[in-house]
Amino acid sequence: MLRIWGRTNSINVQKVMWAVGELGLDFERMDVGGEFGGLDSADYGALNPNRRVPTLQDGSFSLWESNAIVRYLAAKHAAGGLWPTEPEARAVADQWMDWQQTTLVPDMRIVFWGLVRTERGKRDTPKIDAAVESLKSLWDRLDRHLGERSFVAGDAFTMGDIPVGAMCHRYHALGVERAASENVAAWYERLKRRPAYQAHVMLPLS
Ligand SMILES: N[C@@H](CCC(=O)N[C@@H](CS)C(=O)NCC(=O)O)C(=O)O
């Protein structure tokens, strides 16, 4: 059985849990990180030297980095489905997975930490406002891409939808001003109909 280490309110854990849910795999999840602590132990450090969540254990194999875990699970259990076998579709899925980590995360982190994890009086409002503005044009890039396809890598749901899809729920839940982004909105509605998204991603912000 798979073991996933990480608290449910971590977006990076949510990506992995969503993938596990889509694949219908048996799992046990261990609450570590955030208020649960546990990342400083020697045993956890041996599994994940970054001391972050998530970490996956699959038998004697362990893996960290959420997007790498999603790719691993998809390749192992759903080649031709969640893991596209056609090279161009897989590359496009990979592209948007990397884009989420490298391009979307910095501004999303500023807004999420600023509004959800920082007391009102201590917020750096100009910095948060600038990130909110920047996010409009970032999400617009995905909006233009989704104008020509139903999902990130084509007309079927794949691993490429998972990192940006998890972040999309968080973006909407933050309640900040967003651009119209009609294609993102329609795609988000499609994601919201997926039981694994409802179970593992559509959780209250905390
Ligand atoms: N790039 C890593 C980032 C991992 C990361 O920063 N995780 C955060 C939670 S989203 C964490 O472990 N924070 C410390 C904690 O939970 O105590 C990944 O995608 O897995």
The ligand as an ORCA input file, in Angstrom:
! r2SCAN-3c Opt
* xyz 0 1
  N       8.601     21.793     -4.342
  C       8.128     21.033     -3.223
  C       7.656     21.988     -2.146
  C       7.360     21.270     -0.842
  C       6.903     22.256      0.228
  O       7.410     23.378      0.314
  N       5.937     21.836      1.026
  C       5.464     22.679      2.110
  C       3.942     22.553      2.232
  S       3.075     23.033      0.758
  C       6.056     22.238      3.436
  O       6.537     21.127      3.570
  N       6.035     23.133      4.418
  C       6.518     22.824      5.748
  C       5.470     22.233      6.638
  O       4.409     21.774      6.169
  O       5.706     22.191      7.847
  C       7.014     20.090     -3.698
  O       6.331     20.443     -4.664
  O       6.824     19.012     -3.108
*
